[in-house]
Amino acid sequence: MSFKNILCFGTLNPDLIYFVDELPSKGDDIRSLNSSIRPGGTAINCSELISLWNKSVHVRGNSIGSDPMGKYLVDYLKENNINFDGLIINESLTPTCSIFVDSSGERTIISSGYEDLEWSNFENLNNFDSLIIDRYSIKFIKDKLKDLKKQNNLFVCQAGYEYEINYKLDFLIVSKDEISVDEANNLIDSKTVEYILLTSSNLPARLLSAEGAIEIVPPDFKTINSNGAGDATAAYIAAFGVDDLIPNIKKACAAGAIVAGTNDKPTVEKIEEISQLVEVNPR
């Protein structure tokens, strides 16, 4: 299975990234070692990679402003062939995320400006065959998720877990810090979610399904910056599905490892190469 038209629904914002040795203690004053700005949010992180893989991709989610930050995002979407029809652009300020990355590659995030935003229409999804949603958007679309799978022939993938899942998902990608194994198993046993991938930085991931559990051991890369790694894994699943389950899980984990541990783009060719380093062990 390989999907033709994918919708990424979720957060859109510029990421203001600061690299530090360690986070400051209360009252401390530190300087970053380096800093950068890049388009971010799960919807953008996923859609830019799906476009890189030569797939048709649309992005919707929170509104952005017509301010310089909003124009920066719009220009980026255009440059990367990402369709943003349906995205609300108004006079509000564009939200931002400040991301602090320490010497271990772990990140601490402070987001701002999301309180009074509008959200794109979450209807008329018949033109899409795959959908990825992020945990931050759930509370704004939750009432429309219960019948989503009944009304649309969609593969639905969710990145992250924050609110109770009482709607059908094909795939959930979530950090082990966000959900307990018991909660995850309950979602599988109740047939609410078909597959759950539990991730944990450089540690082995675990794939849960009705058939049991599989351990996925990532390549032995030192984490440089974990920002966007989970989104890369989710993007691959949303783009290529799970009909060819084990090879695609290995490639999805390879995409995340490339983003977190190298300065390379996770191209299809690079993913194929790195996926050979991913080990899969039945539990």
BALOBA-1460 file (C-alpha; in Angstrom, 3 decimals):
// residues 283
<rec num="1" residu="m" x="0.000" y="0.000" z="0.000"/>
<rec num="2" residu="s" x="1.152" y="3.480" z="-0.818"/>
<rec num="3" residu="f" x="-1.203" y="6.418" z="-0.457"/>
<rec num="4" residu="k" x="-1.706" y="9.032" z="-3.154"/>
<rec num="5" residu="n" x="-3.256" y="12.015" z="-1.393"/>
<rec num="6" residu="i" x="-2.449" y="12.705" z="2.259"/>
<rec num="7" residu="l" x="-3.822" y="15.324" z="4.636"/>
<rec num="8" residu="c" x="-1.691" y="16.477" z="7.580"/>
<rec num="9" residu="f" x="-3.950" y="18.109" z="10.170"/>
<rec num="10" residu="g" x="-2.406" y="19.738" z="13.217"/>
<rec num="11" residu="t" x="-0.129" y="22.457" z="14.456"/>
<rec num="12" residu="l" x="1.695" y="24.961" z="12.257"/>
<rec num="13" residu="n" x="4.198" y="27.422" z="13.704"/>
<rec num="14" residu="p" x="7.760" y="28.671" z="13.380"/>
<rec num="15" residu="d" x="10.167" y="26.791" z="15.654"/>
<rec num="16" residu="l" x="12.664" y="29.031" z="17.432"/>
<rec num="17" residu="i" x="15.430" y="26.575" z="18.315"/>
<rec num="18" residu="y" x="18.147" y="27.224" z="20.913"/>
<rec num="19" residu="f" x="21.053" y="24.815" z="21.469"/>
<rec num="20" residu="v" x="22.394" y="24.829" z="25.041"/>
<rec num="21" residu="d" x="24.749" y="22.711" z="27.132"/>
<rec num="22" residu="e" x="22.052" y="22.283" z="29.740"/>
<rec num="23" residu="l" x="18.834" y="23.986" z="30.734"/>
<rec num="24" residu="p" x="19.223" y="26.831" z="33.222"/>
<rec num="25" residu="s" x="18.285" y="26.475" z="36.868"/>
<rec num="26" residu="k" x="15.645" y="28.791" z="38.260"/>
<rec num="27" residu="g" x="16.924" y="32.362" z="38.136"/>
<rec num="28" residu="d" x="19.944" y="31.525" z="35.951"/>
<rec num="29" residu="d" x="20.934" y="33.523" z="32.870"/>
<rec num="30" residu="i" x="22.565" y="31.528" z="30.066"/>
<rec num="31" residu="r" x="23.476" y="32.035" z="26.419"/>
<rec num="32" residu="s" x="22.711" y="29.546" z="23.675"/>
<rec num="33" residu="l" x="25.566" y="27.894" z="21.799"/>
<rec num="34" residu="n" x="23.658" y="28.346" z="18.564"/>
<rec num="35" residu="s" x="20.140" y="29.151" z="17.415"/>
<rec num="36" residu="s" x="17.966" y="28.810" z="14.343"/>
<rec num="37" residu="i" x="14.445" y="29.305" z="13.070"/>
<rec num="38" residu="r" x="12.562" y="26.838" z="10.906"/>
<rec num="39" residu="p" x="8.950" y="26.041" z="10.029"/>
<rec num="40" residu="g" x="7.535" y="23.565" z="12.524"/>
<rec num="41" residu="g" x="4.526" y="21.960" z="14.112"/>
<rec num="42" residu="t" x="3.485" y="18.384" z="13.364"/>
<rec num="43" residu="a" x="1.440" y="19.296" z="10.291"/>
<rec num="44" residu="i" x="4.374" y="21.053" z="8.637"/>
<rec num="45" residu="n" x="7.008" y="18.558" z="9.832"/>
<rec num="46" residu="c" x="5.038" y="15.669" z="8.329"/>
<rec num="47" residu="s" x="3.918" y="17.392" z="5.152"/>
<rec num="48" residu="e" x="7.389" y="18.562" z="4.139"/>
<rec num="49" residu="l" x="8.705" y="14.993" z="4.308"/>
<rec num="50" residu="i" x="5.717" y="13.535" z="2.484"/>
<rec num="51" residu="s" x="6.305" y="16.117" z="-0.256"/>
<rec num="52" residu="l" x="9.998" y="15.158" z="-0.306"/>
<rec num="53" residu="w" x="8.844" y="11.592" z="-1.042"/>
<rec num="54" residu="n" x="6.939" y="12.892" z="-4.106"/>
<rec num="55" residu="k" x="3.470" y="12.431" z="-2.620"/>
<rec num="56" residu="s" x="0.526" y="14.792" z="-2.977"/>
<rec num="57" residu="v" x="0.087" y="16.382" z="0.445"/>
<rec num="58" residu="h" x="-2.215" y="18.992" z="1.965"/>
<rec num="59" residu="v" x="-1.878" y="20.773" z="5.281"/>
<rec num="60" residu="r" x="-4.608" y="22.169" z="7.544"/>
<rec num="61" residu="g" x="-4.783" y="23.037" z="11.217"/>
<rec num="62" residu="n" x="-4.540" y="26.132" z="13.370"/>
<rec num="63" residu="s" x="-4.880" y="29.562" z="11.812"/>
<rec num="64" residu="i" x="-1.787" y="31.626" z="11.136"/>
<rec num="65" residu="g" x="-1.459" y="35.372" z="10.865"/>
<rec num="66" residu="s" x="-0.698" y="37.618" z="7.931"/>
<rec num="67" residu="d" x="2.276" y="38.852" z="9.989"/>
<rec num="68" residu="p" x="5.930" y="38.193" z="9.010"/>
<rec num="69" residu="m" x="5.958" y="34.805" z="10.789"/>
<rec num="70" residu="g" x="2.814" y="33.748" z="8.929"/>
<rec num="71" residu="k" x="4.258" y="34.891" z="5.606"/>
<rec num="72" residu="y" x="7.404" y="32.911" z="6.402"/>
<rec num="73" residu="l" x="5.298" y="29.749" z="6.786"/>
<rec num="74" residu="v" x="3.264" y="30.383" z="3.634"/>
<rec num="75" residu="d" x="6.419" y="30.949" z="1.575"/>
<rec num="76" residu="y" x="7.837" y="27.685" z="2.906"/>
<rec num="77" residu="l" x="4.691" y="25.726" z="2.032"/>
<rec num="78" residu="k" x="4.794" y="27.108" z="-1.507"/>
<rec num="79" residu="e" x="8.499" y="26.334" z="-1.943"/>
<rec num="80" residu="n" x="7.945" y="22.727" z="-0.843"/>
<rec num="81" residu="n" x="4.872" y="22.038" z="-3.001"/>
<rec num="82" residu="i" x="2.568" y="21.629" z="-0.014"/>
<rec num="83" residu="n" x="-1.081" y="22.462" z="-0.735"/>
<rec num="84" residu="f" x="-2.584" y="24.709" z="1.950"/>
<rec num="85" residu="d" x="-6.097" y="25.279" z="0.579"/>
<rec num="86" residu="g" x="-8.378" y="25.480" z="3.598"/>
<rec num="87" residu="l" x="-5.717" y="26.896" z="5.892"/>
<rec num="88" residu="i" x="-7.052" y="29.969" z="7.713"/>
<rec num="89" residu="i" x="-4.903" y="33.089" z="7.369"/>
<rec num="90" residu="n" x="-6.226" y="36.053" z="9.330"/>
<rec num="91" residu="e" x="-5.124" y="39.061" z="11.378"/>
<rec num="92" residu="s" x="-4.201" y="37.080" z="14.505"/>
<rec num="93" residu="l" x="-0.582" y="36.603" z="15.524"/>
<rec num="94" residu="t" x="1.088" y="33.427" z="14.272"/>
<rec num="95" residu="p" x="1.831" y="31.039" z="17.176"/>
<rec num="96" residu="t" x="5.432" y="30.065" z="17.905"/>
<rec num="97" residu="c" x="7.350" y="27.306" z="19.672"/>
<rec num="98" residu="s" x="10.604" y="27.967" z="21.518"/>
<rec num="99" residu="i" x="12.621" y="24.749" z="21.624"/>
<rec num="100" residu="f" x="15.655" y="24.285" z="23.873"/>
<rec num="101" residu="v" x="17.925" y="21.397" z="22.848"/>
<rec num="102" residu="d" x="20.535" y="20.287" z="25.391"/>
<rec num="103" residu="s" x="23.845" y="18.509" z="24.805"/>
<rec num="104" residu="s" x="22.136" y="15.079" z="24.890"/>
<rec num="105" residu="g" x="19.806" y="16.086" z="22.065"/>
<rec num="106" residu="e" x="16.725" y="16.149" z="24.286"/>
<rec num="107" residu="r" x="14.360" y="19.067" z="23.888"/>
<rec num="108" residu="t" x="12.208" y="21.249" z="26.107"/>
<rec num="109" residu="i" x="9.382" y="23.128" z="24.372"/>
<rec num="110" residu="i" x="7.475" y="26.282" z="25.281"/>
<rec num="111" residu="s" x="4.636" y="27.098" z="22.888"/>
<rec num="112" residu="s" x="2.716" y="30.354" z="22.804"/>
<rec num="113" residu="g" x="-0.120" y="31.985" z="20.927"/>
<rec num="114" residu="y" x="-2.442" y="28.976" z="20.560"/>
<rec num="115" residu="e" x="-5.181" y="30.100" z="22.935"/>
<rec num="116" residu="d" x="-7.552" y="31.988" z="20.619"/>
<rec num="117" residu="l" x="-6.814" y="30.543" z="17.194"/>
<rec num="118" residu="e" x="-9.312" y="29.287" z="14.643"/>
<rec num="119" residu="w" x="-9.004" y="25.792" z="13.187"/>
<rec num="120" residu="s" x="-9.468" y="24.636" z="9.620"/>
<rec num="121" residu="n" x="-12.598" y="22.858" z="8.468"/>
<rec num="122" residu="f" x="-12.375" y="19.140" z="9.242"/>
<rec num="123" residu="e" x="-14.965" y="18.030" z="6.708"/>
<rec num="124" residu="n" x="-15.032" y="17.056" z="3.023"/>
<rec num="125" residu="l" x="-12.203" y="14.537" z="3.354"/>
<rec num="126" residu="n" x="-13.332" y="12.347" z="0.455"/>
<rec num="127" residu="n" x="-10.405" y="13.422" z="-1.714"/>
<rec num="128" residu="f" x="-7.867" y="11.993" z="0.736"/>
<rec num="129" residu="d" x="-6.894" y="8.374" z="1.278"/>
<rec num="130" residu="s" x="-4.667" y="8.959" z="4.326"/>
<rec num="131" residu="l" x="-4.881" y="11.343" z="7.262"/>
<rec num="132" residu="i" x="-2.420" y="12.199" z="10.014"/>
<rec num="133" residu="i" x="-3.562" y="14.135" z="13.083"/>
<rec num="134" residu="d" x="-1.535" y="15.368" z="16.030"/>
<rec num="135" residu="r" x="-2.383" y="15.274" z="19.715"/>
<rec num="136" residu="y" x="-2.601" y="19.068" z="20.021"/>
<rec num="137" residu="s" x="-5.470" y="19.352" z="17.541"/>
<rec num="138" residu="i" x="-7.618" y="16.576" z="19.041"/>
<rec num="139" residu="k" x="-9.639" y="18.767" z="21.412"/>
<rec num="140" residu="f" x="-10.710" y="20.977" z="18.495"/>
<rec num="141" residu="i" x="-11.905" y="18.122" z="16.243"/>
<rec num="142" residu="k" x="-12.758" y="15.367" z="18.721"/>
<rec num="143" residu="d" x="-16.522" y="15.531" z="18.106"/>
<rec num="144" residu="k" x="-15.877" y="14.793" z="14.413"/>
<rec num="145" residu="l" x="-13.504" y="11.869" z="14.994"/>
<rec num="146" residu="k" x="-16.022" y="9.301" z="16.298"/>
<rec num="147" residu="d" x="-17.606" y="8.679" z="12.904"/>
<rec num="148" residu="l" x="-14.564" y="9.543" z="10.796"/>
<rec num="149" residu="k" x="-13.734" y="5.963" z="9.793"/>
<rec num="150" residu="k" x="-17.412" y="5.197" z="9.023"/>
<rec num="151" residu="q" x="-17.866" y="8.217" z="6.796"/>
<rec num="152" residu="n" x="-14.538" y="8.185" z="4.980"/>
<rec num="153" residu="n" x="-12.394" y="5.435" z="3.490"/>
<rec num="154" residu="l" x="-9.311" y="6.787" z="5.219"/>
<rec num="155" residu="f" x="-6.171" y="5.361" z="6.762"/>
<rec num="156" residu="v" x="-5.932" y="7.374" z="9.997"/>
<rec num="157" residu="c" x="-2.649" y="7.843" z="11.871"/>
<rec num="158" residu="q" x="-2.265" y="9.859" z="15.080"/>
<rec num="159" residu="a" x="1.012" y="11.323" z="16.343"/>
<rec num="160" residu="g" x="1.063" y="11.661" z="20.127"/>
<rec num="161" residu="y" x="-1.415" y="11.009" z="22.926"/>
<rec num="162" residu="e" x="-3.015" y="13.515" z="25.272"/>
<rec num="163" residu="y" x="-6.782" y="12.919" z="25.371"/>
<rec num="164" residu="e" x="-8.844" y="9.751" z="25.720"/>
<rec num="165" residu="i" x="-9.103" y="7.911" z="22.406"/>
<rec num="166" residu="n" x="-12.725" y="6.839" z="21.852"/>
<rec num="167" residu="y" x="-12.544" y="6.847" z="18.061"/>
<rec num="168" residu="k" x="-11.026" y="4.386" z="15.605"/>
<rec num="169" residu="l" x="-7.381" y="4.686" z="14.551"/>
<rec num="170" residu="d" x="-5.339" y="2.547" z="12.211"/>
<rec num="171" residu="f" x="-2.042" y="3.615" z="13.761"/>
<rec num="172" residu="l" x="-0.918" y="5.502" z="16.857"/>
<rec num="173" residu="i" x="2.668" y="6.674" z="17.296"/>
<rec num="174" residu="v" x="3.369" y="7.754" z="20.852"/>
<rec num="175" residu="s" x="6.256" y="8.196" z="23.238"/>
<rec num="176" residu="k" x="6.481" y="5.776" z="26.145"/>
<rec num="177" residu="d" x="6.454" y="8.895" z="28.348"/>
<rec num="178" residu="e" x="2.922" y="9.766" z="27.164"/>
<rec num="179" residu="i" x="1.095" y="6.467" z="27.671"/>
<rec num="180" residu="s" x="1.491" y="3.395" z="29.857"/>
<rec num="181" residu="v" x="1.843" y="-0.067" z="28.354"/>
<rec num="182" residu="d" x="-1.417" y="-1.067" z="30.077"/>
<rec num="183" residu="e" x="-3.277" y="1.866" z="28.479"/>
<rec num="184" residu="a" x="-1.803" y="0.990" z="25.097"/>
<rec num="185" residu="n" x="-2.778" y="-2.677" z="25.438"/>
<rec num="186" residu="n" x="-6.331" y="-1.664" z="26.394"/>
<rec num="187" residu="l" x="-6.606" y="0.345" z="23.157"/>
<rec num="188" residu="i" x="-5.464" y="-2.711" z="21.206"/>
<rec num="189" residu="d" x="-7.683" y="-5.183" z="23.088"/>
<rec num="190" residu="s" x="-10.762" y="-2.976" z="22.597"/>
<rec num="191" residu="k" x="-9.988" y="-2.759" z="18.856"/>
<rec num="192" residu="t" x="-9.930" y="1.029" z="19.128"/>
<rec num="193" residu="v" x="-6.450" y="1.172" z="17.596"/>
<rec num="194" residu="e" x="-5.040" y="-1.462" z="15.237"/>
<rec num="195" residu="y" x="-1.326" y="-0.721" z="15.734"/>
<rec num="196" residu="i" x="0.546" y="1.280" z="18.372"/>
<rec num="197" residu="l" x="4.226" y="2.155" z="18.083"/>
<rec num="198" residu="l" x="5.732" y="3.067" z="21.465"/>
<rec num="199" residu="t" x="8.909" y="5.098" z="20.947"/>
<rec num="200" residu="s" x="11.679" y="6.156" z="23.314"/>
<rec num="201" residu="s" x="14.595" y="8.179" z="21.936"/>
<rec num="202" residu="n" x="17.600" y="5.857" z="21.357"/>
<rec num="203" residu="l" x="15.973" y="2.932" z="23.207"/>
<rec num="204" residu="p" x="14.125" y="0.122" z="21.409"/>
<rec num="205" residu="a" x="10.599" y="0.903" z="20.259"/>
<rec num="206" residu="r" x="7.727" y="-1.532" z="20.703"/>
<rec num="207" residu="l" x="5.017" y="-2.280" z="18.140"/>
<rec num="208" residu="l" x="1.748" y="-3.515" z="19.662"/>
<rec num="209" residu="s" x="-1.099" y="-5.202" z="17.791"/>
<rec num="210" residu="a" x="-3.634" y="-7.968" z="18.279"/>
<rec num="211" residu="e" x="-0.930" y="-10.386" z="17.108"/>
<rec num="212" residu="g" x="1.353" y="-9.451" z="20.005"/>
<rec num="213" residu="a" x="4.388" y="-7.217" z="20.512"/>
<rec num="214" residu="i" x="7.526" y="-6.683" z="18.453"/>
<rec num="215" residu="e" x="10.670" y="-4.875" z="19.618"/>
<rec num="216" residu="i" x="12.299" y="-2.508" z="17.104"/>
<rec num="217" residu="v" x="15.929" y="-1.601" z="17.800"/>
<rec num="218" residu="p" x="16.992" y="1.659" z="16.096"/>
<rec num="219" residu="p" x="20.445" y="2.326" z="14.607"/>
<rec num="220" residu="d" x="23.119" y="3.230" z="17.120"/>
<rec num="221" residu="f" x="23.128" y="6.960" z="16.359"/>
<rec num="222" residu="k" x="23.907" y="9.621" z="18.957"/>
<rec num="223" residu="t" x="20.912" y="11.932" z="19.179"/>
<rec num="224" residu="i" x="21.784" y="15.388" z="17.853"/>
<rec num="225" residu="n" x="18.317" y="16.905" z="17.995"/>
<rec num="226" residu="s" x="15.198" y="14.821" z="18.608"/>
<rec num="227" residu="n" x="12.916" y="17.601" z="17.349"/>
<rec num="228" residu="g" x="10.746" y="16.248" z="14.530"/>
<rec num="229" residu="a" x="11.962" y="12.644" z="14.801"/>
<rec num="230" residu="g" x="8.602" y="11.254" z="15.885"/>
<rec num="231" residu="d" x="6.886" y="13.276" z="13.171"/>
<rec num="232" residu="a" x="9.187" y="11.716" z="10.558"/>
<rec num="233" residu="t" x="8.200" y="8.235" z="11.743"/>
<rec num="234" residu="a" x="4.511" y="9.159" z="11.641"/>
<rec num="235" residu="a" x="4.855" y="10.765" z="8.211"/>
<rec num="236" residu="y" x="6.299" y="7.580" z="6.721"/>
<rec num="237" residu="i" x="3.442" y="5.454" z="8.062"/>
<rec num="238" residu="a" x="0.845" y="7.967" z="6.826"/>
<rec num="239" residu="a" x="2.455" y="8.001" z="3.379"/>
<rec num="240" residu="f" x="3.176" y="4.298" z="2.863"/>
<rec num="241" residu="g" x="0.816" y="2.452" z="5.222"/>
<rec num="242" residu="v" x="1.293" y="-0.923" z="6.901"/>
<rec num="243" residu="d" x="0.305" y="-3.546" z="4.333"/>
<rec num="244" residu="d" x="3.987" y="-4.437" z="4.122"/>
<rec num="245" residu="l" x="4.200" y="-4.199" z="7.893"/>
<rec num="246" residu="i" x="7.718" y="-5.090" z="9.049"/>
<rec num="247" residu="p" x="9.654" y="-3.447" z="6.181"/>
<rec num="248" residu="n" x="7.587" y="-0.273" z="6.516"/>
<rec num="249" residu="i" x="7.948" y="-0.152" z="10.303"/>
<rec num="250" residu="k" x="11.717" y="-0.480" z="9.872"/>
<rec num="251" residu="k" x="11.707" y="2.321" z="7.297"/>
<rec num="252" residu="a" x="9.502" y="4.546" z="9.470"/>
<rec num="253" residu="c" x="11.885" y="4.088" z="12.417"/>
<rec num="254" residu="a" x="14.829" y="4.722" z="10.088"/>
<rec num="255" residu="a" x="13.243" y="8.034" z="9.012"/>
<rec num="256" residu="g" x="13.012" y="9.110" z="12.658"/>
<rec num="257" residu="a" x="16.588" y="8.011" z="13.357"/>
<rec num="258" residu="i" x="17.912" y="10.000" z="10.387"/>
<rec num="259" residu="v" x="16.174" y="13.164" z="11.602"/>
<rec num="260" residu="a" x="17.327" y="12.731" z="15.223"/>
<rec num="261" residu="g" x="20.852" y="11.481" z="14.697"/>
<rec num="262" residu="t" x="22.206" y="12.834" z="11.404"/>
<rec num="263" residu="n" x="22.213" y="16.009" z="9.372"/>
<rec num="264" residu="d" x="20.922" y="14.148" z="6.306"/>
<rec num="265" residu="k" x="17.522" y="14.533" z="4.708"/>
<rec num="266" residu="p" x="15.408" y="11.371" z="5.127"/>
<rec num="267" residu="t" x="15.103" y="10.721" z="1.410"/>
<rec num="268" residu="v" x="13.567" y="7.460" z="0.218"/>
<rec num="269" residu="e" x="17.053" y="6.243" z="-0.730"/>
<rec num="270" residu="k" x="18.575" y="7.162" z="2.653"/>
<rec num="271" residu="i" x="15.676" y="5.565" z="4.502"/>
<rec num="272" residu="e" x="16.135" y="2.348" z="2.534"/>
<rec num="273" residu="e" x="19.841" y="2.339" z="3.457"/>
<rec num="274" residu="i" x="19.376" y="3.046" z="7.172"/>
<rec num="275" residu="s" x="16.435" y="0.638" z="7.514"/>
<rec num="276" residu="q" x="18.909" y="-2.199" z="7.001"/>
<rec num="277" residu="l" x="20.400" y="-1.238" z="10.391"/>
<rec num="278" residu="v" x="17.059" y="-1.500" z="12.208"/>
<rec num="279" residu="e" x="16.573" y="-4.788" z="14.054"/>
<rec num="280" residu="v" x="13.205" y="-6.409" z="14.695"/>
<rec num="281" residu="n" x="12.794" y="-8.924" z="17.533"/>
<rec num="282" residu="p" x="9.546" y="-10.710" z="18.537"/>
<rec num="283" residu="r" x="8.787" y="-10.356" z="22.237"/>
